[in-house]
Amino acid sequence: MNKFGILLGFLVLVVALLAAPIPLIVALQNPPRSVVIYPNLLFAVPLILLGALLLLYGATAGEN
């Protein structure tokens, strides 16, 4: 086990999951309605994948 890889993967996952659910409300004109989009998902999804890969690396890498 590589403790640095696990710690770094965990930190990246925490940052990605905290940044993901920030909504942006957009008001459309015709017909009038409000739409909620999550633009931070474009940033958070690659970070979630990176964090998962770092966790897997930390769990499978051997100490040399």
mmCIF file of the N, C-alpha and C atoms, coordinates in Angstrom:
data_MODEL
# 
_entry.id   MODEL 
# 
loop_
_atom_site.group_PDB 
_atom_site.id 
_atom_site.type_symbol 
_atom_site.label_atom_id 
_atom_site.label_alt_id 
_atom_site.label_comp_id 
_atom_site.label_asym_id 
_atom_site.label_entity_id 
_atom_site.label_seq_id 
_atom_site.pdbx_PDB_ins_code 
_atom_site.Cartn_x 
_atom_site.Cartn_y 
_atom_site.Cartn_z 
_atom_site.occupancy 
_atom_site.B_iso_or_equiv 
_atom_site.pdbx_formal_charge 
_atom_site.auth_seq_id 
_atom_site.auth_comp_id 
_atom_site.auth_asym_id 
_atom_site.auth_atom_id 
_atom_site.pdbx_PDB_model_num 
ATOM 1   N N  . MET A 1 1  ? 0.837   -1.188 0.000   1.00 0.00 ? 1  MET A N  1 
ATOM 2   C CA . MET A 1 1  ? 0.000   0.000  0.000   1.00 0.00 ? 1  MET A CA 1 
ATOM 3   C C  . MET A 1 1  ? 0.877   1.245  0.000   1.00 0.00 ? 1  MET A C  1 
ATOM 4   N N  . ASN A 1 2  ? 0.474   2.217  -0.746  1.00 0.00 ? 2  ASN A N  1 
ATOM 5   C CA . ASN A 1 2  ? 1.165   3.489  -0.820  1.00 0.00 ? 2  ASN A CA 1 
ATOM 6   C C  . ASN A 1 2  ? 0.286   4.531  -0.126  1.00 0.00 ? 2  ASN A C  1 
ATOM 7   N N  . LYS A 1 3  ? 0.675   4.924  1.085   1.00 0.00 ? 3  LYS A N  1 
ATOM 8   C CA . LYS A 1 3  ? -0.162  5.821  1.882   1.00 0.00 ? 3  LYS A CA 1 
ATOM 9   C C  . LYS A 1 3  ? -0.282  7.209  1.265   1.00 0.00 ? 3  LYS A C  1 
ATOM 10  N N  . PHE A 1 4  ? 0.749   7.669  0.562   1.00 0.00 ? 4  PHE A N  1 
ATOM 11  C CA . PHE A 1 4  ? 0.691   8.981  -0.085  1.00 0.00 ? 4  PHE A CA 1 
ATOM 12  C C  . PHE A 1 4  ? -0.345  8.987  -1.210  1.00 0.00 ? 4  PHE A C  1 
ATOM 13  N N  . GLY A 1 5  ? -0.392  7.921  -2.001  1.00 0.00 ? 5  GLY A N  1 
ATOM 14  C CA . GLY A 1 5  ? -1.375  7.824  -3.079  1.00 0.00 ? 5  GLY A CA 1 
ATOM 15  C C  . GLY A 1 5  ? -2.799  7.783  -2.551  1.00 0.00 ? 5  GLY A C  1 
ATOM 16  N N  . ILE A 1 6  ? -3.002  7.055  -1.461  1.00 0.00 ? 6  ILE A N  1 
ATOM 17  C CA . ILE A 1 6  ? -4.333  6.974  -0.863  1.00 0.00 ? 6  ILE A CA 1 
ATOM 18  C C  . ILE A 1 6  ? -4.742  8.328  -0.291  1.00 0.00 ? 6  ILE A C  1 
ATOM 19  N N  . LEU A 1 7  ? -3.837  8.992  0.409   1.00 0.00 ? 7  LEU A N  1 
ATOM 20  C CA . LEU A 1 7  ? -4.141  10.303 0.996   1.00 0.00 ? 7  LEU A CA 1 
ATOM 21  C C  . LEU A 1 7  ? -4.429  11.334 -0.092  1.00 0.00 ? 7  LEU A C  1 
ATOM 22  N N  . LEU A 1 8  ? -3.617  11.360 -1.124  1.00 0.00 ? 8  LEU A N  1 
ATOM 23  C CA . LEU A 1 8  ? -3.826  12.310 -2.221  1.00 0.00 ? 8  LEU A CA 1 
ATOM 24  C C  . LEU A 1 8  ? -5.132  12.022 -2.964  1.00 0.00 ? 8  LEU A C  1 
ATOM 25  N N  . GLY A 1 9  ? -5.435  10.760 -3.205  1.00 0.00 ? 9  GLY A N  1 
ATOM 26  C CA . GLY A 1 9  ? -6.690  10.392 -3.851  1.00 0.00 ? 9  GLY A CA 1 
ATOM 27  C C  . GLY A 1 9  ? -7.891  10.787 -3.019  1.00 0.00 ? 9  GLY A C  1 
ATOM 28  N N  . PHE A 1 10 ? -7.809  10.583 -1.703  1.00 0.00 ? 10 PHE A N  1 
ATOM 29  C CA . PHE A 1 10 ? -8.900  10.962 -0.820  1.00 0.00 ? 10 PHE A CA 1 
ATOM 30  C C  . PHE A 1 10 ? -9.103  12.478 -0.824  1.00 0.00 ? 10 PHE A C  1 
ATOM 31  N N  . LEU A 1 11 ? -8.025  13.246 -0.783  1.00 0.00 ? 11 LEU A N  1 
ATOM 32  C CA . LEU A 1 11 ? -8.140  14.704 -0.795  1.00 0.00 ? 11 LEU A CA 1 
ATOM 33  C C  . LEU A 1 11 ? -8.726  15.213 -2.111  1.00 0.00 ? 11 LEU A C  1 
ATOM 34  N N  . VAL A 1 12 ? -8.317  14.629 -3.228  1.00 0.00 ? 12 VAL A N  1 
ATOM 35  C CA . VAL A 1 12 ? -8.852  15.040 -4.522  1.00 0.00 ? 12 VAL A CA 1 
ATOM 36  C C  . VAL A 1 12 ? -10.345 14.725 -4.606  1.00 0.00 ? 12 VAL A C  1 
ATOM 37  N N  . LEU A 1 13 ? -10.754 13.563 -4.091  1.00 0.00 ? 13 LEU A N  1 
ATOM 38  C CA . LEU A 1 13 ? -12.177 13.213 -4.094  1.00 0.00 ? 13 LEU A CA 1 
ATOM 39  C C  . LEU A 1 13 ? -12.994 14.159 -3.227  1.00 0.00 ? 13 LEU A C  1 
ATOM 40  N N  . VAL A 1 14 ? -12.466 14.534 -2.077  1.00 0.00 ? 14 VAL A N  1 
ATOM 41  C CA . VAL A 1 14 ? -13.187 15.456 -1.192  1.00 0.00 ? 14 VAL A CA 1 
ATOM 42  C C  . VAL A 1 14 ? -13.361 16.813 -1.875  1.00 0.00 ? 14 VAL A C  1 
ATOM 43  N N  . VAL A 1 15 ? -12.306 17.328 -2.485  1.00 0.00 ? 15 VAL A N  1 
ATOM 44  C CA . VAL A 1 15 ? -12.392 18.620 -3.169  1.00 0.00 ? 15 VAL A CA 1 
ATOM 45  C C  . VAL A 1 15 ? -13.388 18.547 -4.330  1.00 0.00 ? 15 VAL A C  1 
ATOM 46  N N  . ALA A 1 16 ? -13.347 17.468 -5.089  1.00 0.00 ? 16 ALA A N  1 
ATOM 47  C CA . ALA A 1 16 ? -14.255 17.330 -6.233  1.00 0.00 ? 16 ALA A CA 1 
ATOM 48  C C  . ALA A 1 16 ? -15.708 17.221 -5.788  1.00 0.00 ? 16 ALA A C  1 
ATOM 49  N N  . LEU A 1 17 ? -15.969 16.472 -4.743  1.00 0.00 ? 17 LEU A N  1 
ATOM 50  C CA . LEU A 1 17 ? -17.346 16.306 -4.280  1.00 0.00 ? 17 LEU A CA 1 
ATOM 51  C C  . LEU A 1 17 ? -17.880 17.565 -3.613  1.00 0.00 ? 17 LEU A C  1 
ATOM 52  N N  . LEU A 1 18 ? -17.015 18.359 -3.007  1.00 0.00 ? 18 LEU A N  1 
ATOM 53  C CA . LEU A 1 18 ? -17.468 19.625 -2.432  1.00 0.00 ? 18 LEU A CA 1 
ATOM 54  C C  . LEU A 1 18 ? -17.709 20.682 -3.505  1.00 0.00 ? 18 LEU A C  1 
ATOM 55  N N  . ALA A 1 19 ? -16.985 20.622 -4.602  1.00 0.00 ? 19 ALA A N  1 
ATOM 56  C CA . ALA A 1 19 ? -17.138 21.629 -5.655  1.00 0.00 ? 19 ALA A CA 1 
ATOM 57  C C  . ALA A 1 19 ? -18.270 21.297 -6.626  1.00 0.00 ? 19 ALA A C  1 
ATOM 58  N N  . ALA A 1 20 ? -18.705 20.054 -6.678  1.00 0.00 ? 20 ALA A N  1 
ATOM 59  C CA . ALA A 1 20 ? -19.672 19.626 -7.689  1.00 0.00 ? 20 ALA A CA 1 
ATOM 60  C C  . ALA A 1 20 ? -21.066 20.222 -7.532  1.00 0.00 ? 20 ALA A C  1 
ATOM 61  N N  . PRO A 1 21 ? -21.658 20.290 -6.339  1.00 0.00 ? 21 PRO A N  1 
ATOM 62  C CA . PRO A 1 21 ? -23.085 20.640 -6.294  1.00 0.00 ? 21 PRO A CA 1 
ATOM 63  C C  . PRO A 1 21 ? -23.409 22.129 -6.242  1.00 0.00 ? 21 PRO A C  1 
ATOM 64  N N  . ILE A 1 22 ? -22.583 22.981 -6.822  1.00 0.00 ? 22 ILE A N  1 
ATOM 65  C CA . ILE A 1 22 ? -22.869 24.407 -6.808  1.00 0.00 ? 22 ILE A CA 1 
ATOM 66  C C  . ILE A 1 22 ? -23.765 24.729 -8.009  1.00 0.00 ? 22 ILE A C  1 
ATOM 67  N N  . PRO A 1 23 ? -25.044 25.037 -7.770  1.00 0.00 ? 23 PRO A N  1 
ATOM 68  C CA . PRO A 1 23 ? -25.966 25.273 -8.891  1.00 0.00 ? 23 PRO A CA 1 
ATOM 69  C C  . PRO A 1 23 ? -25.873 26.692 -9.442  1.00 0.00 ? 23 PRO A C  1 
ATOM 70  N N  . LEU A 1 24 ? -26.262 26.832 -10.684 1.00 0.00 ? 24 LEU A N  1 
ATOM 71  C CA . LEU A 1 24 ? -26.372 28.130 -11.337 1.00 0.00 ? 24 LEU A CA 1 
ATOM 72  C C  . LEU A 1 24 ? -27.779 28.211 -11.910 1.00 0.00 ? 24 LEU A C  1 
ATOM 73  N N  . ILE A 1 25 ? -28.551 29.168 -11.437 1.00 0.00 ? 25 ILE A N  1 
ATOM 74  C CA . ILE A 1 25 ? -29.940 29.315 -11.879 1.00 0.00 ? 25 ILE A CA 1 
ATOM 75  C C  . ILE A 1 25 ? -29.989 30.331 -13.015 1.00 0.00 ? 25 ILE A C  1 
ATOM 76  N N  . VAL A 1 26 ? -30.554 29.910 -14.144 1.00 0.00 ? 26 VAL A N  1 
ATOM 77  C CA . VAL A 1 26 ? -30.659 30.751 -15.325 1.00 0.00 ? 26 VAL A CA 1 
ATOM 78  C C  . VAL A 1 26 ? -32.144 30.986 -15.604 1.00 0.00 ? 26 VAL A C  1 
ATOM 79  N N  . ALA A 1 27 ? -32.507 32.244 -15.780 1.00 0.00 ? 27 ALA A N  1 
ATOM 80  C CA . ALA A 1 27 ? -33.900 32.587 -16.095 1.00 0.00 ? 27 ALA A CA 1 
ATOM 81  C C  . ALA A 1 27 ? -34.046 32.733 -17.601 1.00 0.00 ? 27 ALA A C  1 
ATOM 82  N N  . LEU A 1 28 ? -34.906 31.915 -18.194 1.00 0.00 ? 28 LEU A N  1 
ATOM 83  C CA . LEU A 1 28 ? -35.172 31.988 -19.625 1.00 0.00 ? 28 LEU A CA 1 
ATOM 84  C C  . LEU A 1 28 ? -36.367 32.900 -19.884 1.00 0.00 ? 28 LEU A C  1 
ATOM 85  N N  . GLN A 1 29 ? -36.394 33.529 -21.051 1.00 0.00 ? 29 GLN A N  1 
ATOM 86  C CA . GLN A 1 29 ? -37.391 34.543 -21.335 1.00 0.00 ? 29 GLN A CA 1 
ATOM 87  C C  . GLN A 1 29 ? -38.691 33.998 -21.922 1.00 0.00 ? 29 GLN A C  1 
ATOM 88  N N  . ASN A 1 30 ? -38.586 33.162 -22.942 1.00 0.00 ? 30 ASN A N  1 
ATOM 89  C CA . ASN A 1 30 ? -39.779 32.819 -23.692 1.00 0.00 ? 30 ASN A CA 1 
ATOM 90  C C  . ASN A 1 30 ? -39.927 31.309 -23.825 1.00 0.00 ? 30 ASN A C  1 
ATOM 91  N N  . PRO A 1 31 ? -40.744 30.610 -23.181 1.00 0.00 ? 31 PRO A N  1 
ATOM 92  C CA . PRO A 1 31 ? -41.646 30.964 -22.080 1.00 0.00 ? 31 PRO A CA 1 
ATOM 93  C C  . PRO A 1 31 ? -40.848 31.192 -20.791 1.00 0.00 ? 31 PRO A C  1 
ATOM 94  N N  . PRO A 1 32 ? -41.351 32.026 -19.907 1.00 0.00 ? 32 PRO A N  1 
ATOM 95  C CA . PRO A 1 32 ? -40.605 32.345 -18.683 1.00 0.00 ? 32 PRO A CA 1 
ATOM 96  C C  . PRO A 1 32 ? -40.511 31.139 -17.746 1.00 0.00 ? 32 PRO A C  1 
ATOM 97  N N  . ARG A 1 33 ? -39.276 30.763 -17.464 1.00 0.00 ? 33 ARG A N  1 
ATOM 98  C CA . ARG A 1 33 ? -39.029 29.653 -16.525 1.00 0.00 ? 33 ARG A CA 1 
ATOM 99  C C  . ARG A 1 33 ? -37.597 29.758 -16.030 1.00 0.00 ? 33 ARG A C  1 
ATOM 100 N N  . SER A 1 34 ? -37.324 29.091 -14.936 1.00 0.00 ? 34 SER A N  1 
ATOM 101 C CA . SER A 1 34 ? -35.977 29.034 -14.369 1.00 0.00 ? 34 SER A CA 1 
ATOM 102 C C  . SER A 1 34 ? -35.392 27.649 -14.607 1.00 0.00 ? 34 SER A C  1 
ATOM 103 N N  . VAL A 1 35 ? -34.132 27.625 -15.004 1.00 0.00 ? 35 VAL A N  1 
ATOM 104 C CA . VAL A 1 35 ? -33.431 26.368 -15.270 1.00 0.00 ? 35 VAL A CA 1 
ATOM 105 C C  . VAL A 1 35 ? -32.199 26.337 -14.383 1.00 0.00 ? 35 VAL A C  1 
ATOM 106 N N  . VAL A 1 36 ? -31.952 25.194 -13.761 1.00 0.00 ? 36 VAL A N  1 
ATOM 107 C CA . VAL A 1 36 ? -30.783 25.021 -12.899 1.00 0.00 ? 36 VAL A CA 1 
ATOM 108 C C  . VAL A 1 36 ? -29.767 24.161 -13.629 1.00 0.00 ? 36 VAL A C  1 
ATOM 109 N N  . ILE A 1 37 ? -28.542 24.689 -13.775 1.00 0.00 ? 37 ILE A N  1 
ATOM 110 C CA . ILE A 1 37 ? -27.458 23.912 -14.375 1.00 0.00 ? 37 ILE A CA 1 
ATOM 111 C C  . ILE A 1 37 ? -26.322 23.826 -13.361 1.00 0.00 ? 37 ILE A C  1 
ATOM 112 N N  . TYR A 1 38 ? -25.473 22.843 -13.538 1.00 0.00 ? 38 TYR A N  1 
ATOM 113 C CA . TYR A 1 38 ? -24.342 22.616 -12.647 1.00 0.00 ? 38 TYR A CA 1 
ATOM 114 C C  . TYR A 1 38 ? -23.041 22.696 -13.451 1.00 0.00 ? 38 TYR A C  1 
ATOM 115 N N  . PRO A 1 39 ? -22.518 23.906 -13.667 1.00 0.00 ? 39 PRO A N  1 
ATOM 116 C CA . PRO A 1 39 ? -21.324 24.030 -14.506 1.00 0.00 ? 39 PRO A CA 1 
ATOM 117 C C  . PRO A 1 39 ? -20.069 23.471 -13.852 1.00 0.00 ? 39 PRO A C  1 
ATOM 118 N N  . ASN A 1 40 ? -20.059 23.326 -12.545 1.00 0.00 ? 40 ASN A N  1 
ATOM 119 C CA . ASN A 1 40 ? -18.869 22.804 -11.872 1.00 0.00 ? 40 ASN A CA 1 
ATOM 120 C C  . ASN A 1 40 ? -18.674 21.318 -12.122 1.00 0.00 ? 40 ASN A C  1 
ATOM 121 N N  . LEU A 1 41 ? -19.687 20.640 -12.649 1.00 0.00 ? 41 LEU A N  1 
ATOM 122 C CA . LEU A 1 41 ? -19.511 19.226 -12.960 1.00 0.00 ? 41 LEU A CA 1 
ATOM 123 C C  . LEU A 1 41 ? -18.476 19.018 -14.051 1.00 0.00 ? 41 LEU A C  1 
ATOM 124 N N  . LEU A 1 42 ? -18.314 20.009 -14.935 1.00 0.00 ? 42 LEU A N  1 
ATOM 125 C CA . LEU A 1 42 ? -17.270 19.906 -15.956 1.00 0.00 ? 42 LEU A CA 1 
ATOM 126 C C  . LEU A 1 42 ? -15.885 19.876 -15.333 1.00 0.00 ? 42 LEU A C  1 
ATOM 127 N N  . PHE A 1 43 ? -15.746 20.455 -14.149 1.00 0.00 ? 43 PHE A N  1 
ATOM 128 C CA . PHE A 1 43 ? -14.492 20.446 -13.411 1.00 0.00 ? 43 PHE A CA 1 
ATOM 129 C C  . PHE A 1 43 ? -14.423 19.258 -12.464 1.00 0.00 ? 43 PHE A C  1 
ATOM 130 N N  . ALA A 1 44 ? -15.562 18.875 -11.875 1.00 0.00 ? 44 ALA A N  1 
ATOM 131 C CA . ALA A 1 44 ? -15.563 17.869 -10.818 1.00 0.00 ? 44 ALA A CA 1 
ATOM 132 C C  . ALA A 1 44 ? -15.466 16.442 -11.348 1.00 0.00 ? 44 ALA A C  1 
ATOM 133 N N  . VAL A 1 45 ? -16.073 16.147 -12.477 1.00 0.00 ? 45 VAL A N  1 
ATOM 134 C CA . VAL A 1 45 ? -16.067 14.763 -12.986 1.00 0.00 ? 45 VAL A CA 1 
ATOM 135 C C  . VAL A 1 45 ? -14.645 14.277 -13.291 1.00 0.00 ? 45 VAL A C  1 
ATOM 136 N N  . PRO A 1 46 ? -13.805 15.038 -13.986 1.00 0.00 ? 46 PRO A N  1 
ATOM 137 C CA . PRO A 1 46 ? -12.422 14.564 -14.172 1.00 0.00 ? 46 PRO A CA 1 
ATOM 138 C C  . PRO A 1 46 ? -11.663 14.442 -12.853 1.00 0.00 ? 46 PRO A C  1 
ATOM 139 N N  . LEU A 1 47 ? -11.958 15.314 -11.885 1.00 0.00 ? 47 LEU A N  1 
ATOM 140 C CA . LEU A 1 47 ? -11.295 15.195 -10.587 1.00 0.00 ? 47 LEU A CA 1 
ATOM 141 C C  . LEU A 1 47 ? -11.742 13.948 -9.842  1.00 0.00 ? 47 LEU A C  1 
ATOM 142 N N  . ILE A 1 48 ? -13.004 13.576 -9.967  1.00 0.00 ? 48 ILE A N  1 
ATOM 143 C CA . ILE A 1 48 ? -13.485 12.348 -9.334  1.00 0.00 ? 48 ILE A CA 1 
ATOM 144 C C  . ILE A 1 48 ? -12.784 11.137 -9.946  1.00 0.00 ? 48 ILE A C  1 
ATOM 145 N N  . LEU A 1 49 ? -12.646 11.137 -11.263 1.00 0.00 ? 49 LEU A N  1 
ATOM 146 C CA . LEU A 1 49 ? -11.929 10.042 -11.921 1.00 0.00 ? 49 LEU A CA 1 
ATOM 147 C C  . LEU A 1 49 ? -10.461 9.998  -11.510 1.00 0.00 ? 49 LEU A C  1 
ATOM 148 N N  . LEU A 1 50 ? -9.823  11.153 -11.414 1.00 0.00 ? 50 LEU A N  1 
ATOM 149 C CA . LEU A 1 50 ? -8.435  11.206 -10.981 1.00 0.00 ? 50 LEU A CA 1 
ATOM 150 C C  . LEU A 1 50 ? -8.291  10.716 -9.551  1.00 0.00 ? 50 LEU A C  1 
ATOM 151 N N  . GLY A 1 51 ? -9.198  11.126 -8.678  1.00 0.00 ? 51 GLY A N  1 
ATOM 152 C CA . GLY A 1 51 ? -9.149  10.670 -7.288  1.00 0.00 ? 51 GLY A CA 1 
ATOM 153 C C  . GLY A 1 51 ? -9.333  9.169  -7.179  1.00 0.00 ? 51 GLY A C  1 
ATOM 154 N N  . ALA A 1 52 ? -10.235 8.607  -7.979  1.00 0.00 ? 52 ALA A N  1 
ATOM 155 C CA . ALA A 1 52 ? -10.433 7.156  -7.953  1.00 0.00 ? 52 ALA A CA 1 
ATOM 156 C C  . ALA A 1 52 ? -9.181  6.422  -8.438  1.00 0.00 ? 52 ALA A C  1 
ATOM 157 N N  . LEU A 1 53 ? -8.551  6.950  -9.486  1.00 0.00 ? 53 LEU A N  1 
ATOM 158 C CA . LEU A 1 53 ? -7.312  6.331  -9.967  1.00 0.00 ? 53 LEU A CA 1 
ATOM 159 C C  . LEU A 1 53 ? -6.193  6.423  -8.934  1.00 0.00 ? 53 LEU A C  1 
ATOM 160 N N  . LEU A 1 54 ? -6.091  7.548  -8.244  1.00 0.00 ? 54 LEU A N  1 
ATOM 161 C CA . LEU A 1 54 ? -5.073  7.677  -7.204  1.00 0.00 ? 54 LEU A CA 1 
ATOM 162 C C  . LEU A 1 54 ? -5.337  6.724  -6.040  1.00 0.00 ? 54 LEU A C  1 
ATOM 163 N N  . LEU A 1 55 ? -6.601  6.555  -5.677  1.00 0.00 ? 55 LEU A N  1 
ATOM 164 C CA . LEU A 1 55 ? -6.923  5.593  -4.620  1.00 0.00 ? 55 LEU A CA 1 
ATOM 165 C C  . LEU A 1 55 ? -6.571  4.170  -5.041  1.00 0.00 ? 55 LEU A C  1 
ATOM 166 N N  . LEU A 1 56 ? -6.883  3.816  -6.279  1.00 0.00 ? 56 LEU A N  1 
ATOM 167 C CA . LEU A 1 56 ? -6.526  2.483  -6.762  1.00 0.00 ? 56 LEU A CA 1 
ATOM 168 C C  . LEU A 1 56 ? -5.013  2.296  -6.819  1.00 0.00 ? 56 LEU A C  1 
ATOM 169 N N  . TYR A 1 57 ? -4.303  3.313  -7.252  1.00 0.00 ? 57 TYR A N  1 
ATOM 170 C CA . TYR A 1 57 ? -2.843  3.234  -7.282  1.00 0.00 ? 57 TYR A CA 1 
ATOM 171 C C  . TYR A 1 57 ? -2.285  3.067  -5.869  1.00 0.00 ? 57 TYR A C  1 
ATOM 172 N N  . GLY A 1 58 ? -2.817  3.861  -4.930  1.00 0.00 ? 58 GLY A N  1 
ATOM 173 C CA . GLY A 1 58 ? -2.333  3.743  -3.554  1.00 0.00 ? 58 GLY A CA 1 
ATOM 174 C C  . GLY A 1 58 ? -2.619  2.399  -2.929  1.00 0.00 ? 58 GLY A C  1 
ATOM 175 N N  . ALA A 1 59 ? -3.727  1.789  -3.323  1.00 0.00 ? 59 ALA A N  1 
ATOM 176 C CA . ALA A 1 59 ? -4.082  0.486  -2.750  1.00 0.00 ? 59 ALA A CA 1 
ATOM 177 C C  . ALA A 1 59 ? -3.287  -0.652 -3.369  1.00 0.00 ? 59 ALA A C  1 
ATOM 178 N N  . THR A 1 60 ? -2.863  -0.513 -4.622  1.00 0.00 ? 60 THR A N  1 
ATOM 179 C CA . THR A 1 60 ? -2.192  -1.630 -5.303  1.00 0.00 ? 60 THR A CA 1 
ATOM 180 C C  . THR A 1 60 ? -0.678  -1.479 -5.400  1.00 0.00 ? 60 THR A C  1 
ATOM 181 N N  . ALA A 1 61 ? -0.147  -0.273 -5.229  1.00 0.00 ? 61 ALA A N  1 
ATOM 182 C CA . ALA A 1 61 ? 1.297   -0.074 -5.371  1.00 0.00 ? 61 ALA A CA 1 
ATOM 183 C C  . ALA A 1 61 ? 2.021   -0.673 -4.169  1.00 0.00 ? 61 ALA A C  1 
ATOM 184 N N  . GLY A 1 62 ? 3.109   -1.342 -4.450  1.00 0.00 ? 62 GLY A N  1 
ATOM 185 C CA . GLY A 1 62 ? 3.905   -1.953 -3.386  1.00 0.00 ? 62 GLY A CA 1 
ATOM 186 C C  . GLY A 1 62 ? 4.962   -0.988 -2.867  1.00 0.00 ? 62 GLY A C  1 
ATOM 187 N N  . GLU A 1 63 ? 5.332   -1.149 -1.615  1.00 0.00 ? 63 GLU A N  1 
ATOM 188 C CA . GLU A 1 63 ? 6.395   -0.330 -1.026  1.00 0.00 ? 63 GLU A CA 1 
ATOM 189 C C  . GLU A 1 63 ? 7.742   -0.903 -1.483  1.00 0.00 ? 63 GLU A C  1 
ATOM 190 N N  . ASN A 1 64 ? 8.616   -0.024 -1.981  1.00 0.00 ? 64 ASN A N  1 
ATOM 191 C CA . ASN A 1 64 ? 9.939   -0.450 -2.433  1.00 0.00 ? 64 ASN A CA 1 
ATOM 192 C C  . ASN A 1 64 ? 10.992  0.028  -1.473  1.00 0.00 ? 64 ASN A C  1 
# 
